[in-house]
Amino acid sequence: MILQVDPRSAVPPYEQIRVQITGMIANGVLPAGTRLPPIRQLAKDLGLAGGTVARAYRELEADGSIATRGHRGSHVMAPPEQPTSPRVDEALASAARAFALQARQLGADAARALRLAEQAFDALET
């Protein structure tokens, strides 16, 4: 599982993790039953505190995206029937605001920022 956390982002790291995992579940990259990395391991891999990853996992569990089964770890649940939910839309809106703010701070206009965002999406599919 490939996750990236931008420490300079206005979006908190736990939310960046939650949004990325939610997206991977929704897109089928993480199918139902997939075991997620243990909290300590993911925290180490991302250079974050364990509590940060634990919060992301708690949030994912609260919205039904994952289930934690003690020593068996955390596993992906079946995605909801609807491809989008208010929670996903809210997370996307938050990420979009942070992206727009950072683009503005870098002096980019909307067309340039959106073109680069589209290129990033295309790169994910290759």
N, C-alpha and C positions, 0 to 999 in steps of 0.2 A: 504494500500500500504506500503510495507516494503522497505525502502531504508537505505543504510548504507554509511556513509561518513568517510573516513579514513583521519584524519587531518595530518598524517605523510606521506601520499602519495605524490609523485611528480606530480600527476594529480590534477589540481585545483578542489575544491569542486563543483563548478557549473558544471564542465565537468563530474565529477563522477555522479552527479544527472542526467544530460542529458543522459549519456550512459546507466544508469540503466533503466530510463524510456523508452528510445528508445528500449532497449532489451525486456522490458515487453510488449511493444506494438507489436513488431515483433513476439514475442512468443505467443501472444494472452492472456497473463495474464491481460492486460489492453485492453479490447475490445473497438471498436469504440463507442463513446458516453459516456464512463466512465468519470465522473467528477473528476478532480485532486483536491487535498487539496488546500485551499487558500494559497497564498504565505506566509502570516504571520504565519499560523498554521504549515506549513511544516518547515519553518525556526525555529520556536520554538521547534518543535519535534526533529529536527536534531541539535539544538544548534548552528545555523548559523545566519548570518545577513540576513535580508530580501532581500537585494540587491543581495546576492549570489543566492538565490532561484529564484528571479526575472530574473536574467541573464539566468539561466538554462531554465526557461519557455520561455524567448525571443528566445533563440536558438532553442528550440523545435518548437516554432511557426514559426520561419524562415524556418525550413526544412519541414514544413507541418505536423508535428507529432501531434500537438495540435492546437486548436483554442481558443482564449480568447474572451468571449462574455460579457464584462463589468461586471455587478453585477451578471450575471449568472455563472461566473467563467470560468475556463479553462477545456476544454473537449478533449478527445482523438479523433483524426480523424481516418478514415479508413487507415490501413497500406498500404504502396505502393504495387503495384502489384509484384514487384521484392522483394524477401526475403532479398536481400542485396543491398546496395547502396554504392557509394564511400564514403559518409559521415559516414556510419556505419563502413565500413572497416577502415577508417581513425581513428575513435574513438577507435576501437578495437586495432589497431596497437599502438596507444598512450597508452592505458591501458596495453597492453602486454609489451611495453618498460618499463613502470613504474614498473610493476610486476617483470620483469627480473632484473631491477636495484636493487629493494629492496631485491630480493632473493639473488643476488650476495653479497650485503652489509651484509646480514645475514650469509653469508658463505655457502649457499646451492648451490648444482650443479643443472644443468638443469633437470636431471631425477627426483630428489627429489621434486623440485619445481613443475614440471608438474604433478607428482603423487598427490601432495597435491591440486593442482588446479583442477584436475579431481575429487578428493574427494569432493571438495567444490561444483562443478557442480552437482554431484550425490546427495549431501545433499539438494540442491535446489528443487529437484524433489520429495523429500519425505515429 
